C-alpha cells in the first residue's frame, strides 16, 4: 500500500487525507501544533458557488460547493459542523445616519429586521440559498480528521523539517517535536482579525450573512463581515495588518485594539450584538495563505517525484478544500485528476 504523509492538519490537509481514505489509503497527517490551529480554525466559513465566476478558480468553486453538499449529507454536517444554506446581503451601516437611507427604498426583508434601523442606510441581497452556504471551519476540519482516523489513518503533532529523496523520488519525511527549526513552502504577511460572540437571544438572528460598508463616527470606512451561525455564535471579521510570520500558528495574536473595534462595529450593526447582549467567545487573528500569483497552488512539485503541494487558497480555502483534497488524492492514486483541470494552479507557475 502507498504510504502518504500529509503535512498540515488544516482544512486542506484534512480534505486531502479524507479523500485518500476514500481510495483505501491510510495517510499520516502531521501538524506542528494540531488540527485547525491556523486559518482553518479562525475563518468565517462562508461558501459561495459562483462568486469566482470569470476567474480561473470558478471550476474549483462550483465543484467544491457541490462536494460540500455531499459531505454535509454524508457526515451529518448540519449537526456536526453547522452546515446550512444562507442568504447574503451587502449592507451599508453608518451610526446614526439612517436619514441618509434612499427615499422609497425597498421594504426590509425579514432577514434584516434584527439590524439596528437607526444605523442602516442601504441593503442589497447579493446571494441566496441556491448558491450560498456556511459551516464552522474548525469543526468541519476536525470532522474530516475523525473520519480519517476511523478509516485507519492517523494524526500526529510534530514539525516537518525536510523530506528524504533518493533518485529524485520521496521516500521519507523528517519529523521533530515542537522545538524543531522553522520551515515552510509559503510565507505571508497579511494578518486577518476576527471576534466570535454568542447571541443570547436564542435564535433571533436568521440565516443571513452580511458584507458591510461601514463608516464609523471617525469618518473611516471599513468592510467588515458578519456571519451568524446556527448555534448562536456570531463571527465578525475585518481589519488587516502586516506582520512577520511566526514559527508556529498558535503564536499569532490580534493587534491591540482591533477586537474592540470589531465589537464596536457589531454593536452598531444590531442590538443583539451589543456587549450586554452577546458575550465574547474569542478574539483572534490568522495569516491569509496567499500565493504569489493570487491563485491556489495545487499539483505535483516539479522535479520531486511523489511530492505534491496544495496551498495559497486565500479567503476561499474553506470553500475549495474538498475539491482540492479530491484532486490531490486523484493525483497520488491515479497520476492524474478527473474532478477539475489543474493547469492554472500548477506549482511550476509559482
Secondary structure as GFF3:
##gff-version 3
##sequence-region A 1 350
A	DSSP	beta_strand	5	7	.	.	.	ID=ss1
A	DSSP	alpha_helix	11	21	.	.	.	ID=ss2
A	DSSP	beta_strand	28	31	.	.	.	ID=ss3
A	DSSP	alpha_helix	39	42	.	.	.	ID=ss4
A	DSSP	beta_strand	46	48	.	.	.	ID=ss5
A	DSSP	alpha_helix	58	75	.	.	.	ID=ss6
A	DSSP	alpha_helix	77	80	.	.	.	ID=ss7
A	DSSP	beta_strand	84	85	.	.	.	ID=ss8
A	DSSP	beta_strand	87	94	.	.	.	ID=ss9
A	DSSP	three_ten_helix	98	100	.	.	.	ID=ss10
A	DSSP	three_ten_helix	110	112	.	.	.	ID=ss11
A	DSSP	beta_strand	120	127	.	.	.	ID=ss12
A	DSSP	beta_strand	132	134	.	.	.	ID=ss13
A	DSSP	alpha_helix	137	150	.	.	.	ID=ss14
A	DSSP	beta_strand	154	157	.	.	.	ID=ss15
A	DSSP	beta_strand	159	166	.	.	.	ID=ss16
A	DSSP	beta_strand	169	176	.	.	.	ID=ss17
A	DSSP	beta_strand	190	199	.	.	.	ID=ss18
A	DSSP	beta_strand	208	215	.	.	.	ID=ss19
A	DSSP	beta_strand	221	222	.	.	.	ID=ss20
A	DSSP	beta_strand	225	228	.	.	.	ID=ss21
A	DSSP	beta_strand	233	242	.	.	.	ID=ss22
A	DSSP	three_ten_helix	249	251	.	.	.	ID=ss23
A	DSSP	alpha_helix	258	269	.	.	.	ID=ss24
A	DSSP	three_ten_helix	271	273	.	.	.	ID=ss25
A	DSSP	beta_strand	278	287	.	.	.	ID=ss26
A	DSSP	beta_strand	297	300	.	.	.	ID=ss27
A	DSSP	beta_strand	308	311	.	.	.	ID=ss28
A	DSSP	three_ten_helix	314	316	.	.	.	ID=ss29
A	DSSP	alpha_helix	317	334	.	.	.	ID=ss30
A	DSSP	three_ten_helix	343	345	.	.	.	ID=ss31
A	DSSP	three_ten_helix	347	349	.	.	.	ID=ss32
###
